[in-house]
Amino acid sequence: MHTKAMLDLGVRQDQLTVLLVDDDLVSREVTATVLTMNGFSVHTADNGTSALASLAAGEVAPDVILMDAQMPGLNGTALIAALRARSRARIIAVSGSTPPSEVSAAADGSLLKPLEIAALRQLLEGRSALQEAMESPAADAEVPAVSVETLAKLRQLMPESSVREIYRAIITDLWRRAKILEMAMAKGDVTEIRRIGHAVKGGCAMAGAMRAARVGARLEALAFDTTGNQSDNRVQLLNDLHSAAEGLERILEGELPA
């Protein structure tokens, strides 16, 4: 088993075991794929409680725990404390935006989505690798549906069929979340709207679905009043999410035909 001490003795990072904790399916699967293709041994959990159960059962003895900084249920500093009670692994908070200051302080480091292997290795070597938050000057229409660079990297890492499977999963997830978003907007459920935005931003950014990720960021940052005066803006955001999903479908049909 690798330990924190072994990290200081020069054990290669691509030999390390990672426990990845993320409630978002797309983010979890894309990150796990990238880590595995780069030589890490990866175990996953879809929430904090499941992660603790895996540790308690001895199913995984991680050197590093990558945990999403904003998950429903057990999360944040409470989850970090519980993980430390069961593991000597280094704990790194991962988020689509700058994580809460108390989480950053409690963790051994922070990284932003989309996760980059070089940034993870830098952090494990003890250097700060906190990335800048997603840039926002461009209009959504000017943002490409898919990052050419990310698509090229995925194609280098896996077969074309696997790349297509990833983007198909993202599209399916976007349409599912759009339905939930529409109901949340009708109810004025700001917490749910922001949660959906956070999930869309993080998952789509991981796979380079930049236009959808931008819409997710806008949803996460949006503040609704209680009088419904921003209903037009809600409709526009929902339409933008539909448009982003449709753009990905066109990419799938054109760039990644079956």
DOVO-955461 format. One record per residue (C-alpha): residue number from 1; residue in three letters; x, y, z. Coordinates in Angstrom, 2 decimals, decimal comma. Example, Ala and Ser with C-alpha at 12.3 -4.5 7.8 and 13.67 -1.06 7.14 Angstrom:
NODE   k   r      c1      c2      c3
NODE   1 Ala   12,30   -4,50    7,80
NODE   2 Ser   13,67   -1,06    7,14
//
This chain:
NODE   k   r      c1      c2      c3
NODE   1 Met    0,00    0,00    0,00
NODE   2 His    1,23    3,50   -0,81
NODE   3 Thr    1,27    6,02    2,01
NODE   4 Lys    1,89    9,71    2,37
NODE   5 Ala    5,46    8,87    3,38
NODE   6 Met    5,97    6,98    0,12
NODE   7 Leu    5,05   10,10   -1,80
NODE   8 Asp    8,02   11,80   -0,18
NODE   9 Leu   10,29    8,89   -1,13
NODE  10 Gly    9,79    9,42   -4,84
NODE  11 Val    7,13    6,85   -5,66
NODE  12 Arg    5,84    7,65   -9,15
NODE  13 Gln    2,43    9,27   -9,19
NODE  14 Asp    1,25    6,98  -12,00
NODE  15 Gln    1,59    4,04   -9,58
NODE  16 Leu   -0,75    5,57   -7,03
NODE  17 Thr   -4,25    4,41   -6,11
NODE  18 Val   -6,95    7,07   -6,34
NODE  19 Leu  -10,39    7,07   -4,72
NODE  20 Leu  -12,56    9,38   -6,80
NODE  21 Val  -15,70   10,68   -5,04
NODE  22 Asp  -18,15   12,57   -7,26
NODE  23 Asp  -21,94   12,49   -7,39
NODE  24 Asp  -22,04   13,52  -11,05
NODE  25 Leu  -21,88   10,47  -13,34
NODE  26 Val  -20,33   12,24  -16,33
NODE  27 Ser  -17,60   13,95  -14,30
NODE  28 Arg  -16,85   10,74  -12,45
NODE  29 Glu  -16,60    8,54  -15,54
NODE  30 Val  -14,56   11,00  -17,62
NODE  31 Thr  -12,15   11,69  -14,76
NODE  32 Ala  -11,78    7,98  -13,98
NODE  33 Thr  -11,06    7,25  -17,64
NODE  34 Val   -8,40    9,95  -17,91
NODE  35 Leu   -6,75    8,85  -14,65
NODE  36 Thr   -6,76    5,19  -15,68
NODE  37 Met   -5,32    5,95  -19,11
NODE  38 Asn   -2,51    7,82  -17,35
NODE  39 Gly   -1,57    4,83  -15,20
NODE  40 Phe   -3,40    5,53  -11,95
NODE  41 Ser   -5,35    2,76  -10,22
NODE  42 Val   -8,84    4,21   -9,79
NODE  43 His  -11,76    3,35   -7,50
NODE  44 Thr  -14,94    5,44   -7,54
NODE  45 Ala  -17,78    6,35   -5,20
NODE  46 Asp  -20,87    8,39   -6,04
NODE  47 Asn  -21,19   10,07   -2,65
NODE  48 Gly  -19,38   10,58    0,64
NODE  49 Thr  -21,21    7,82    2,47
NODE  50 Ser  -20,29    5,25   -0,19
NODE  51 Ala  -16,66    6,35   -0,05
NODE  52 Leu  -16,54    5,85    3,71
NODE  53 Ala  -18,19    2,43    3,36
NODE  54 Ser  -15,55    1,36    0,82
NODE  55 Leu  -12,76    2,47    3,13
NODE  56 Ala  -14,32    0,75    6,17
NODE  57 Ala  -14,76   -2,51    4,23
NODE  58 Gly  -11,16   -2,43    3,06
NODE  59 Glu  -12,24   -2,39   -0,59
NODE  60 Val   -9,73    0,34   -1,37
NODE  61 Ala   -6,58    1,66    0,30
NODE  62 Pro   -6,04    4,93   -1,56
NODE  63 Asp   -2,94    7,10   -1,66
NODE  64 Val   -5,00   10,02   -2,91
NODE  65 Ile   -8,69   10,89   -2,50
NODE  66 Leu  -10,18   13,25   -5,09
NODE  67 Met  -13,51   14,53   -3,76
NODE  68 Asp  -15,97   16,87   -5,38
NODE  69 Ala  -16,22   19,95   -3,20
NODE  70 Gln  -19,98   20,37   -3,60
NODE  71 Met  -22,02   17,18   -3,27
NODE  72 Pro  -25,41   16,49   -1,71
NODE  73 Gly  -25,42   14,63    1,59
NODE  74 Leu  -22,18   14,19    3,51
NODE  75 Asn  -19,72   16,67    2,03
NODE  76 Gly  -17,26   19,48    2,67
NODE  77 Thr  -15,27   19,64    5,88
NODE  78 Ala  -17,44   16,98    7,57
NODE  79 Leu  -16,57   14,50    4,82
NODE  80 Ile  -12,89   15,43    4,94
NODE  81 Ala  -12,81   14,80    8,70
NODE  82 Ala  -14,53   11,42    8,28
NODE  83 Leu  -12,12   10,43    5,49
NODE  84 Arg   -9,10   11,36    7,60
NODE  85 Ala  -10,40    9,15   10,40
NODE  86 Arg  -10,32    6,17    8,03
NODE  87 Ser   -7,41    6,85    5,70
NODE  88 Arg   -3,94    8,39    5,53
NODE  89 Ala   -4,52    9,39    1,91
NODE  90 Arg   -3,96   12,92    0,72
NODE  91 Ile   -7,33   14,59    0,17
NODE  92 Ile   -7,76   16,93   -2,77
NODE  93 Ala  -10,95   18,93   -3,28
NODE  94 Val  -12,05   19,17   -6,91
NODE  95 Ser  -14,64   21,67   -8,11
NODE  96 Gly  -15,98   23,41  -11,19
NODE  97 Ser  -15,33   26,72   -9,42
NODE  98 Thr  -13,13   27,87   -6,55
NODE  99 Pro  -14,12   25,66   -3,60
NODE 100 Pro  -15,29   27,17   -0,29
NODE 101 Ser  -12,38   28,53    1,74
NODE 102 Glu  -13,06   26,18    4,65
NODE 103 Val  -12,89   23,16    2,33
NODE 104 Ser   -9,62   24,35    0,77
NODE 105 Ala   -8,17   24,87    4,24
NODE 106 Ala   -9,20   21,40    5,44
NODE 107 Ala   -8,02   19,55    2,31
NODE 108 Asp   -4,43   18,91    1,24
NODE 109 Gly   -4,99   20,83   -1,95
NODE 110 Ser   -7,57   21,99   -4,49
NODE 111 Leu   -7,99   21,55   -8,23
NODE 112 Leu  -10,52   22,89  -10,66
NODE 113 Lys  -12,46   20,92  -13,25
NODE 114 Pro  -11,65   19,91  -15,90
NODE 115 Leu   -8,95   17,99  -14,04
NODE 116 Glu   -5,54   18,00  -15,71
NODE 117 Ile   -3,09   15,21  -14,95
NODE 118 Ala   -0,13   17,60  -14,97
NODE 119 Ala   -1,86   19,79  -12,37
NODE 120 Leu   -2,59   16,76  -10,19
NODE 121 Arg    1,03   15,63  -10,34
NODE 122 Gln    2,23   19,13   -9,52
NODE 123 Leu   -0,03   19,19   -6,50
NODE 124 Leu    1,17   15,77   -5,33
NODE 125 Glu    4,72   17,07   -5,64
NODE 126 Gly    3,80   19,84   -3,23
NODE 127 Arg    3,46   22,79   -5,63
NODE 128 Ser    0,28   24,85   -5,83
NODE 129 Ala   -1,81   23,88   -8,84
NODE 130 Leu   -5,04   25,80   -8,24
NODE 131 Gln   -6,25   26,82  -11,70
NODE 132 Glu   -8,08   29,99  -12,70
NODE 133 Ala  -11,86   29,74  -12,77
NODE 134 Met  -13,59   29,31  -16,09
NODE 135 Glu  -13,13   32,44  -18,23
NODE 136 Ser  -16,34   34,28  -19,03
NODE 137 Pro  -15,86   37,22  -21,47
NODE 138 Ala  -17,15   35,51  -24,64
NODE 139 Ala  -20,83   35,19  -25,45
NODE 140 Asp  -22,26   31,66  -25,42
NODE 141 Ala  -22,72   31,71  -29,20
NODE 142 Glu  -18,98   32,33  -29,62
NODE 143 Val  -18,06   29,36  -27,44
NODE 144 Pro  -17,51   26,13  -29,39
NODE 145 Ala  -19,83   23,22  -28,66
NODE 146 Val  -16,78   21,02  -28,13
NODE 147 Ser  -13,19   21,98  -27,38
NODE 148 Val  -11,04   20,84  -30,31
NODE 149 Glu   -8,10   20,31  -27,94
NODE 150 Thr  -10,08   18,16  -25,49
NODE 151 Leu  -11,60   16,10  -28,30
NODE 152 Ala   -8,13   15,47  -29,72
NODE 153 Lys   -6,82   14,38  -26,32
NODE 154 Leu   -9,73   11,98  -25,80
NODE 155 Arg   -9,10   10,49  -29,23
NODE 156 Gln   -5,48    9,89  -28,27
NODE 157 Leu   -6,51    8,18  -25,04
NODE 158 Met   -9,26    5,86  -26,25
NODE 159 Pro  -10,98    4,35  -29,30
NODE 160 Glu  -13,41    6,46  -31,32
NODE 161 Ser  -16,31    4,34  -30,08
NODE 162 Ser  -15,43    5,18  -26,48
NODE 163 Val  -15,22    8,90  -27,25
NODE 164 Arg  -18,64    8,70  -28,89
NODE 165 Glu  -19,99    6,88  -25,83
NODE 166 Ile  -18,77    9,68  -23,55
NODE 167 Tyr  -20,45   12,41  -25,59
NODE 168 Arg  -23,65   10,38  -25,96
NODE 169 Ala  -23,76   10,03  -22,16
NODE 170 Ile  -23,29   13,79  -21,80
NODE 171 Ile  -26,13   14,53  -24,24
NODE 172 Thr  -28,47   12,11  -22,48
NODE 173 Asp  -27,57   13,67  -19,13
NODE 174 Leu  -28,14   17,21  -20,46
NODE 175 Trp  -31,67   16,42  -21,67
NODE 176 Arg  -32,45   14,71  -18,36
NODE 177 Arg  -31,20   17,69  -16,37
NODE 178 Ala  -33,07   20,11  -18,64
NODE 179 Lys  -36,35   18,47  -17,63
NODE 180 Ile  -35,44   18,68  -13,94
NODE 181 Leu  -34,32   22,28  -14,45
NODE 182 Glu  -37,64   23,24  -16,02
NODE 183 Met  -39,50   21,89  -12,97
NODE 184 Ala  -37,11   23,63  -10,57
NODE 185 Met  -37,60   26,93  -12,40
NODE 186 Ala  -41,37   26,55  -12,25
NODE 187 Lys  -41,10   26,09   -8,48
NODE 188 Gly  -38,55   28,86   -8,05
NODE 189 Asp  -36,20   26,35   -6,40
NODE 190 Val  -32,96   28,35   -6,49
NODE 191 Thr  -30,96   25,69   -4,63
NODE 192 Glu  -31,88   23,02   -7,16
NODE 193 Ile  -31,22   25,34  -10,11
NODE 194 Arg  -27,74   26,12   -8,83
NODE 195 Arg  -27,07   22,45   -8,08
NODE 196 Ile  -28,00   21,53  -11,64
NODE 197 Gly  -25,81   24,33  -12,96
NODE 198 His  -22,87   23,15  -10,89
NODE 199 Ala  -23,25   19,58  -12,15
NODE 200 Val  -23,62   20,62  -15,79
NODE 201 Lys  -20,64   22,95  -15,61
NODE 202 Gly  -18,33   20,42  -14,01
NODE 203 Gly  -19,32   17,37  -16,06
NODE 204 Cys  -19,36   19,14  -19,41
NODE 205 Ala  -16,12   21,01  -18,81
NODE 206 Met  -14,38   17,70  -18,07
NODE 207 Ala  -15,27   16,44  -21,56
NODE 208 Gly  -14,69   19,75  -23,32
NODE 209 Ala  -18,40   20,44  -23,94
NODE 210 Met  -17,70   24,13  -23,50
NODE 211 Arg  -20,99   25,72  -24,54
NODE 212 Ala  -22,99   23,50  -22,18
NODE 213 Ala  -20,42   24,13  -19,43
NODE 214 Arg  -20,84   27,88  -19,89
NODE 215 Val  -24,63   27,61  -19,54
NODE 216 Gly  -24,07   25,55  -16,40
NODE 217 Ala  -21,82   28,26  -14,98
NODE 218 Arg  -24,48   30,89  -15,65
NODE 219 Leu  -27,11   28,75  -13,94
NODE 220 Glu  -24,88   28,20  -10,92
NODE 221 Ala  -24,20   31,93  -10,57
NODE 222 Leu  -27,77   33,08  -11,19
NODE 223 Ala  -29,67   34,74   -8,34
NODE 224 Phe  -33,45   34,71   -8,71
NODE 225 Asp  -35,70   37,07   -6,86
NODE 226 Thr  -38,93   35,85   -5,28
NODE 227 Thr  -41,26   37,93   -7,46
NODE 228 Gly  -40,61   36,03  -10,69
NODE 229 Asn  -39,24   39,14  -12,43
NODE 230 Gln  -36,48   37,09  -14,00
NODE 231 Ser  -38,78   34,60  -15,73
NODE 232 Asp  -37,61   35,71  -19,18
NODE 233 Asn  -34,02   35,06  -18,16
NODE 234 Arg  -34,97   31,60  -16,90
NODE 235 Val  -36,58   30,76  -20,23
NODE 236 Gln  -33,49   31,97  -22,07
NODE 237 Leu  -31,18   29,84  -19,92
NODE 238 Leu  -33,34   26,77  -20,45
NODE 239 Asn  -33,35   27,43  -24,19
NODE 240 Asp  -29,58   27,87  -24,12
NODE 241 Leu  -29,19   24,50  -22,42
NODE 242 His  -31,40   22,90  -25,10
NODE 243 Ser  -29,32   24,60  -27,77
NODE 244 Ala  -26,08   23,34  -26,22
NODE 245 Ala  -27,41   19,77  -26,17
NODE 246 Glu  -28,52   20,08  -29,80
NODE 247 Gly  -25,07   21,41  -30,74
NODE 248 Leu  -23,45   18,36  -29,17
NODE 249 Glu  -25,84   16,10  -31,07
NODE 250 Arg  -24,77   17,73  -34,35
NODE 251 Ile  -21,12   17,18  -33,40
NODE 252 Leu  -21,87   13,53  -32,61
NODE 253 Glu  -23,53   13,04  -35,99
NODE 254 Gly  -20,87   14,91  -37,96
NODE 255 Glu  -17,53   14,47  -36,19
NODE 256 Leu  -18,24   11,17  -34,45
NODE 257 Pro  -20,56    9,15  -36,69
NODE 258 Ala  -21,50    5,64  -35,52
//
